[in-house]
Amino acid sequence: MADRRLSSARRAWRRSSWWSQTGRWRRRTGGTVIPLCKAYYATGQAVSTDPTASERTDDASRHDEGDRRAGYRAAILAAAESAFAERGYDATKVQDLAREAGVSLTTLYGVFPGKWEIFCAVQELRLGELLRTVLEAGPIPSDPLARLCFGIERYLRFHMDHPNFLRLELREGVPWGTTDELRTPPQTRAWKTGLAMMTQAFRDGMASGLFEEDDPEICARTTTAMSQVRLALWHRAGGVPEPDVVVHRTLGQLVRTFVRGDQVGAKLAWLAERLGM
């Protein structure tokens, strides 16, 4: 009899107490059924029934995962730029890239499908920065010579500011002035964009009587080749002379090569004043 009374008392307590709300029953929140008592004892904490809580947690998790992925990507690209510059594309192994980036092979392949995509990403990153350097440096001059000097100066300085990328590009062994299709699509797009801008500047300069008459595109290609030679010699000499001197000499060569003879002296004086040389 005592046992039956105790059993009845327990049933009454369970029906009327917190246990009946959390232990035996499940509460529906946001379409998800949560066993509250089980969750409480598993975590030692009260369980939120806010229907938006799980959504906020998911958003935060996705944000954290995006940050981690961006960090992995940046580390891999930095290691790849250095490795490709030092050893070249063909001699660089994916295992080396993972080790030098400080990530596992699994993580690397979770960010990039393979070495080729990493190489293309390095090119896209740096050449995108180069284009923005030129386009966002300020108003592009309308005068054809000033426009060419504006772009070429930033082109030279960008490569000297990023010696690993310069070395990587020089390792390709491609003459910048004559090649239309480079190794990667980002390289080809950047090359064609730069060539079109320079060709138009030469065309405008010839129309105004500033430049000697010639094929504007050939002049643009020649200018690109001149820049490559200057940068290659600068790199080979270990960063000598100073970037300001490289810029001044390259632009001086541009003036002496393309400006009409009767205007060369005045334009060289203008250039020296512009560069503070």
N, C-alpha and C positions, 0 to 999 in steps of 0.2 A: 504493500500500500504506500509506503514512504517513497519507494522508487517511482511509482506511478505519479505521486504528487510532484516529485522533483522534475520528472519528465514534462509534465503539464506546465510547470512554472517556467522551464527553459523555453518551451514553445511560445508561451505568452511573451516572454522577454524578447525573443527573437522577432516576433511580429511587431512589437511596439518600440524597439530600440534602434540605435544607429546601425546595428548589424543588419536589420531587415532592409535598410536603405542601401547598404553598401556591400554586404557579404553575399546575400542570396540573389539580390536583384542586380540587373545591369541597366545602366542609364545610357540612352542614345544621345550622342552629341555629334552634330554635323554628319549624320549618316553612318557614324562608326560606333559600334557597341563596345563599351569599355567596362571590363570587370573591375570596379573601383577598389573593392577590398583587396583583391589580388595584387593590383598595381600598388596600392598603399604599402602592403607588407613587403613587396619586392624592392621598393625604393625608399621606404621610410618617410615619404613625403606625401602630402595631399595631392590629389590628381585634379588638374584643371579640367573643367567641363566647358570652357570657352570654345565655341565651334571654330574660331579663327586662330586658335593657338597653334594647331598643327600646321596651318598654312604659313604662319609667321616663321615657325621653325624650319619648314621646308625652304622658304625664301632665304633665310639666313644661311642654311646649309648650301644652297646653290651659290650664294654670294661668296661664301668661303671657298667653295670648290673652284669658282671662277678665278679668285685671287691666287689660289695655289697653282692652277693651270697657267695663269699669266706669268707667275714667278718661274715655273719650270720652263716655259717657252723662252723667257728672257735669258735664263741661264744657259739653255741649250744653244741659242743663237749667238751669245757672246763667246761660248767655247768654240762653236763651229767657225765663226769668223776668224778667230785666232788660229785654229787648226788648219783651215783651208789656206790661210795666208802662209803658214809655216811649211805645210807639207803638200799643198795642192789637193784638189778634189779627189783625184783617183787614188792617191796614196793614203787618204784619211779613211779610217774604219769607223763604223757606227759605234762599236764598243769603246773606241777612244773618245768619241764625242760624249757618250754617257758618263764615262769616268771623269773627264775634264769638266763636265757640267755639274758633277756631284749628284747625279740621279741614276736610278737603275735603268736597265734596258727596257723593262716593262713600262716604266714611267715615260721614257723617251718615245717609245712606240705608241703610247697613249696620247701623245701630243702631236707627233709627226709620223706619217706612214713609213718614211725612210729617209736615206741620206739625200736623195735628189730633192725632196720637198724641203729639207732643211736648207740646202744650198739656195734654192729659189727664194725661200723666206728671208735669208740674209740679204740677197740682192734686192728684194722688194722693200725691205726695211730701210736699207741705206740709200737706195736710189729714190725712194719716196721722200726721205729726209733731204736729199740733195735738191730735188725739185722744189720742195717747200722753202728751202734756204734761198733759192733764187726768186721764187714768186712772192715770198712774204717778207723779203728784206726791205721792201719799200717800193714806192712808185717806180715802175720801169721807165727809164728815160725814153723820150721820143726820138732824140737824135740818134742816128744809126751807130755811130762810133761809140757814143756814150752807152748805148744799149748793149753793144757787144762787150765793152769793157766791164760793164755791170755784171753780166752773166758769167764771163770767163773768170773774172776775179773770184767770184763766189764758188765757181767750179773748182778752181785751183785750191783755194783755202779749205774747202770741204775735204778734199782728198788729203791735204797735208794735216788736217785736224784728225783724220781717221786713217792713220798709217797702215793698220791691219787691212782695212778695206782696200786701200790703194795697192798694197802688196798682193792681195787676193786678185784684184783686177789685172795687175801686171803679169801675174802668173798664168793668166789665160793665154798669153802670147798672141793676142789678137791685135792687129793694127786698128786703132780706133777710128782712123780717118776713112778706111775703105770698106769696112765690114758692115753689112746691113742686117744680117741675121746672126745674133750672138747666141751664147749657150742657152740662156734662159729667156722666157717671155718678158720678165721685168727688165732685163738688160736691153732687149730689143725695143720695148716700148719707150724706155728712157732715152735711148740713143735716137730714135726717130723723132721724139718730141724736141730734144735739144737741136738736132740737125735742122728741123723745120724752123725753129726760132732764129737760129743763126743765118740760115739761107734768106729768110725774109729781111733781116737786118742788112745783109749785104745787098740784096736787091734794092732796098730803099736807099742805101748809100750810093749805089751806082746811078740811080735815077736822079739823085740830088747833085751829082757831080763830085761827091766826096771821094769815092773809091774808083780805082781804075776799072774800065769795062772788062768783064770776064764772066764766066759762068758762076752765078751766086752759090750754087750748091758745091761746086769744086772748091770755092773759097772757104765755105763753111767746113768742108771735110779737111782742108789743109790746116785750118785753124785748130781743129780738134787734134790732128796729128802733132802739131807744134806743142800743144798742151801736154800730150802724152810724153813726148820726148823730154820736156822740162821736168815733169813729175818723175819720170823714170830716173833721170840723172840725179835729181834731188834725193830720191830714195836710196839710190846706190851710194851716194856720198854720205849717207847717215843723217840726212836732214839738214844739209848744208847746201846753199846759203840759207839765210833767214827767209821765212815765207814772204815777207814784204819785198825782198829783193827778187824772188822768183816771180812774183806778180808783176813787178815793175818791168823786168826784162822780157817777160812773155808779152805783155801789152805793148811794150816798145817795139818788139818784133812784129806784132800785128800792124802797128801804124806804118812802120817802114816798108812792110810787104804790100799793103793794099791801098793805102791813102795815095792820092795823086801827088806827084812830085812837088808841085808848087805849094802844097798845103802841109807837107810832112813836118817842117820845122815848127810851124804854129801848133800842130796837133801834139808833137812831142813835148812842147812847152806846157800845153794844156794838161797833158797826162802827168807830167812831173808835179805840177801844182795840185792836181786832183789827188795824187797819192802822197803828197807831202815829201817828195824825194828831192 
